[in-house]
Amino acid sequence: MSNLYHDSNALAMKRTIWLCLALQAFCTLSAQEVGRIHRTEMIPYDTRQDAVTRNRASSGYTIDFAPSAAGLEGKAVVMEQNTEIPYIWTDGNIYLHMEHVGTAYTLRINGRIVAEVEDPSTPAEFALTPFIRQGKNTFQVVMRSSRAASINVTPATAKPFEGSYLYYQNKRSIRDFEVALVPDTAGRDFGMLDLKIIVQNSFNYEEPVTIGYDIYSPAGKLLEFNVVDTKVAGQSVDTLHFQPYIYGTYNYKWEAGKKNPPLYDVMLFTKRHGAYKEYMPLKLGFGKTEFQDGKFMRFGKELKLKSKVFNATVDAKTTETQLKTLRTQGYNTLTPDYPQPAWFYELCDKLGMYVIDKANINAPEKRDDRKVGGTPSNDPALVGEYLERVKAMYYRSRNFTCVIAYALGGDSGNGYNMYKAYEWLKSVEHTRPIIYRDAAGEWNSDL
């Protein structure tokens, strides 16, 4: 009995120690972003020239991510990549952009689980800083069956991990941004650059951060340049909002159907120690699509939409050829089955094709069963997964001119999860309509 008593005490003490260590680790990590995150897909460049030419290799800010098969865990395939992380990266923030996985997966780094992802189709972003060490790091992607297979759309065939990469940002950097070039709110004949830049400071103490941007017209004329100094508290973010007037925009309306719709060049950047750094390029079309009285409107005119279900093929060149063919056939609107690679939306901006973006939710079976749990869309156990997918869609495509509306998913019935998805999307998107064909007259669809 005595030995059993002492063993029990020892076991209890060990559990207490492990609990304290776990809590300490949680408190340390909770001050940082950890695991899967939702934000605009971005690549930081070290120089303006690299940003203009999209030369990722020159800056040393990115490392390709293409793991290879390393074994099995039961029925799951383990993909692995060993990567040397440069010393300078360990003094900043490290992220992973991953797409074309093709199955649900578990992401592990150095034996620690970073995230569990059930969606095989939507590109994803991960914050890795707490998991990374200097030198060799082992990345594993355990490709497994999805716990939410009932709502998955089968993704298009693609080379596994095509377009995936690791990237680095300074601890004082651009965390995210939201941008649009829209008509003046007072109805005057010029435009307004509506730009929000979220800056982050991952140090433990207040730090100065210098943020800037410029915008060039489609004809190559510099229209606006601004640099702002601010201070951001330790382990926090701050949002800077800019709304400069941009004149002459009505000479460069972006509308679908034009052969070469005009695009403005916008560049975001930071400044450190007197030098400009972390350039982030993007292109914008002028205009604003709204939903009024059941109609899509742009520049006061109703849009006549001719739509086509379309998912991008494996490469941008082939997709561009296909989109040009659709345009000659009179199609001006694309409705993908799930969120696409960033280059797909860039092509639609370039070619003048509207997009109604759709979350990867497709559960047609039992779509008419409204009992709790009768359809996945009315199963509260899946509400977190529904919200995850809607967030992943929204944050990836919100800054593209071509996106004129969001769809909650394919024909999947209706219920609690779709209500919560609509409410969340409405809380962040105040202009473009949110549509859901299977709402069947209920309140969670604007159309």
N, C-alpha and C positions, 0 to 999 in steps of 0.2 A: 504493500500500500504506500509506504514511504517513497519508494522509487517512482511509483506512478504519480504521486503528488508532485515530486520535484520535476518529473518530466513534463507534467501539465503546466507547472509554473514556467519552466523554460520555454515551452511552446508558446504560452501566452505572451511572454516577454519578447520572443522573436517576432510574433505577430504585431505587437505594439511598435517595435522598432521599424518593421517594414511599413506599417501604416504611417508612421511619422515621416519616413523617407519618401513615401509616395505623396503625402500631402505637401512636403517641402518641394518635391519636383513639380507638383501641380501648380503650386503658388508661383514657382519660378517661370513655368511655361505660360501660365495664364496671362502674364503681362506682355506676352508676345503672341504673334499670330502663329498658329500651329495646325498642321494637317491640311486638309482641303480648304481652299479659300475661293471666294467668288469676286472677281474683279475683271477689268478690261484686260484682254490679252495684250501683252506688251513685250517689246524687246528694246533694252537700252543700248544706245550706241555712244562711243566715246567722242566721236567728232561729227560735225555736221555733214561732211562729205560721205562718211560711212552711212549715216542715216538716210541721206538722199539716195544713195545707190543700194541701200539695204545690205551692206557688207558686214555681216555678223562676225566673220572670222577675225577681222582686224583689231577689234577692241579688246578681245580676251574676256568679254563679259558672258559668253555662252559656251556650252559644251554640248555636243550632240548626244542624244540619249537613244540608244538602239540596243537593248539587252538581247542576249541570245539564250537559247534553251540550256538549262543547267541540271534538270532532273525533274522528278515527280514528287508530289506530296499527296498520296492517295490518288485521286483522279485529276488533281490540279497540276498544271504545268508551271514550273518555276523558271522564269526568265531572269537572267542575272547580268549585271554589268559592274565591273570594278573600275572606279574612277579616282584619279588623283585630284584632290581639291587643292588649288593653289593657296598659299599662305594668306594672301591678301583677301581671298574670299571669306576666310574664317573670321575676318574683322568686319563683315557686312551682313547682308541678308541674302539667303540663297533660296531659289525657287526652282520648281520643276513644272514645265508645261508638257502635258502628255495627251496624245490623241491616237486614234486608230489602234486601240488595244483589242477591240473586237469581242471581248468577254468581260464579265464582272471580274474584279481583281482586288487583291490586297497588296498595298505598297509597303515594303519594309526597307529600312536602311540600317545597316550594321546590326541586324537582328531585331530591331525595334519596329513595331507597327506604326506607320504614319497615318494611314487611312484605309478604310474599306469602302469600295465604290461598286455599286450595283449596276450602274448605267454603262453599257458597253460602247455607246456611240458618241456621247457628248464629250468634247475636249475638256480637260480639267487642269486646274492650277493647284499647286501644293507649296506651302511654306515649310522649308526644311531646316532652317537654321539650328534649332535645338538638337537635331539628330546628326548633324554633320561634324566631322573632326578633320583636322589638317592631315593631308596625306591620303592614303588609300581608304576609300569608302566602298562598301558593298551595297549595291542597290538590287533589290529583288522585287519582281512583279509576279505574284502568284495568280495565275489566270485560272479562274474557277467558275462554277455555275452561279448564276445570280439568285439571290434571295428574293428578288423582285422580278423574276422572269416573266410573270404574267402581264407586265406592262411594257416590256421591251420591244422596240422596233428592231428588226434584223438589220444591222449596219451594212453599208455597201462594202464590197470586197476591196481591200487596200493592203499595201505593204505594211506589216505590223510596225507600229510606233513611228510611222512616217510623219515628219513634222514635229517630233518630240525633242525637247532640249532642256538642259539645265541653264540657269542664268543667275547673275549676281547683281545686286544693287548695294550702293552705299547705305550706311545706317541713316543718313539724311538724304531722302530721295522722294521721288514721286510715287505715291502709294496707289493712286488711281486717278481717273479723270472722267468727266462727262462733258460732251461738247456738241454744239449744233450751231449752224448758221441760218438764222430764221428772219422773217420779216419783222420790222419794228413793231412793237406792241401797240403803238399809238396810230398805226396805219400810215405812217409816212413812207416815202418812196426810197427807203434804204434799208439795209439789213442790220442785224445785230449778232455779234459773236457771243453766244451764251456758253461760257466756259467755266467749269468748276475743276480745280486741281486740288486733290487731296495729298498733302505732304505728310511724310512720316519721319519720326525721330526715334530710332531704336536704342539710343543711348539711355542711360539711367538718369540723366540730368538734362536741364533745358539747353537747347542748342539753337544757334542761328541757322536759318535755311533761306537760300536765295533761289527763287523760282521765276522763270520767264517764259515768254512765248512770242511768236511772230506769225503773221499770216500774209500770204502772197496771193494775188488775184490769179485767175486762170491765164492771164496774159503775162504773168511773171512780175507784176509790180508789187513792191512792199507796201502794205496798207496799214499795218499796225505792229508796233514793237513795244513790249513792256517787260520790265524786270522789277520784282518786288522782294524786299527783305522782310523776313518775319522771324519770330522765335517760337519754337514748338517745345512744349514740356516733355520731359523724359518719358519714354515708353508710351507715346501717344501720337495722335494725328491731328491735323488741322485742315480746314477747307478754305481755299481762297477762291473768290467768285469774281469773274471779270465779265463785263458786258459792254465792250466798246462798239460804237457805231461803225459800220462798214459801208462806205458809199459805192454806188455803181453796181450794186448786186443784181438789180433787175435787168441788167444787160447780160447776166450770166445765170439764168434760171436753170435749175436741175429738174428735168422732167423726163420720165420714161418715154422711149420712142425716138428721142433724138439720136443721131448717129454717134456723135461724140459729146455727150453731156458735159458741161464745164465743171471742173473741180478746183477748189481752192486748196493751196498747200498750207498746212498749219504745222508748226514745229514747237514742241514743248522742250524745255531744258532746265537744268539746274546750274548753279555757279558755286564753285568751291575754290577757296584760296586764289581768287582772281581769275580763274579759268572756267570757261563754260564746259559743262560735262553732261552726261546722261541725256542725249538728244533722243526724242521720241517723235517720229514723223507720222502724219496722218493726212488724209484728203477728205474734203467736205464739199457737198453740194449745197447750194442755196435753195431754201424752201422749207415748207412745213406742211406735212400731211395731217389733216384733222378729220374727225368723224362728226358730221352734223346732220341731224334729221335722217339718220340711217344711210347717209351717203359719205363716201370718201371724197374729201375736198382738198384741192391744192391750188393756191393762187386764185381762190374764189371760183374755181371750176370743178365740176364733178369729174372724178376719175372713172374712166371706162376700163374696167379691169378684165383682161382675158388671161386666165390663170392656167398653170400647168404644174402638176406634181413633179418635182425634180430634186434629186439628190446628186451632189457633186461626185464625179468620178475620181480616180486616184490622183490625177495631176491637173494643174491649173491650165496647161496648154490645151489638153483635150476638152476640158470643161468649157473653156472660152469658145472653142469651135462649136460645141453643142449649143451654147447660149446664143451665139450669132445666128445659128440655124433656126432656133426657136423664135428669135426676134423677127426674122424674115417671114416666118409663118404667122406673124401677128400677135404672138404672145408677149405680154408686157409685165406679167406677174408670176413669180415662182413661189410654190408652197412646198418646201422640203418636209420630209417626215420627221426630222430631228435636227438639232443645231449642226451647222456645217463648219468646215475649217475657215479661218479668218480670210484666206485668199478668195474664197467663194463670194463673200460679201464685198470684198474689194473689186472683184470682177463685175458684180452687179452694179456697183457705184460707177465703174468705168464705162460699162456698156449701156446703162440706163434701163435696168430691170428692177421693178418693185419686188420686194420680198415680204411675205407674211411668215414670220419665223414661228416655229412650233417646238414645244418641249417634247422630249422623248417619252411620251406616255401613250400607249396604244393597248387598250384592253377591250376589244370588241365583244369577247365572250361574256354572256350574262349581263350585257350592258343595260338591259331593261329591268333587271332585278334590283329593286330599291331597298331591300332589307339591309340592315347593318351587316356589312361583310358579304352581301350578296354579289357585289361587284367590287373590284379593287378600288374604284373611285369612291366607294362608300364604306371603306374599311379603315377606321381611324388608326389602325396599327401601321398603315402605310403613309400617313399624312406627312411624316418627315421626309420620306423619299419623294413624294410628289413635290413638296416645296423645294427640295434640293434640286430637282430637275428644272423647275421653273426658274429658279435663281440662276442656275448655270446657263440657261438659254438667254435670259435677260442681260446679265452683265457682260456676256461675250459680244452681243450684237447691237447694243443700244446706241453706239456711236457711229453707226453706218447710216448714211443718207437713204440707202435703198430700202431699209426696213420701215414699213408703213403700218404694221400691226403685229400683234402677238396672238398666237393660238395656244390655248392651255394644253392641247394634245389632240390626238386622233379621236375617232368615235369610240368613246370609252365609258358611256353612261354618265351619270351625274351623282353627286352626293357630297358628303362632308369634305373629302379631300379636294375636290374641284372648287368648292366654295372657299376653302382656306387659300387655295392657290390663286383664285381670282382676287380675293381681298388683299393678299400680299402684293400682287403685281400692280393693282390699282394704287397701292400706297406709294409706289416708286415711279410709276409711269403715268404722267398727268396729261399727255397729249394724244399719243397713238391709242387706237382702240384695242380692246382685248376681246377676242372672239372665241366662242366654243360652240361648235355646231350641235353637240349633243346636250347642250343646256335645255333645248326643247322648250323655249319660252320662259325659263326661269331667269332669275336676276343676274346670274354670273356669266353673262355675255353681253357685249355692247351692240352686237349685230342681231 
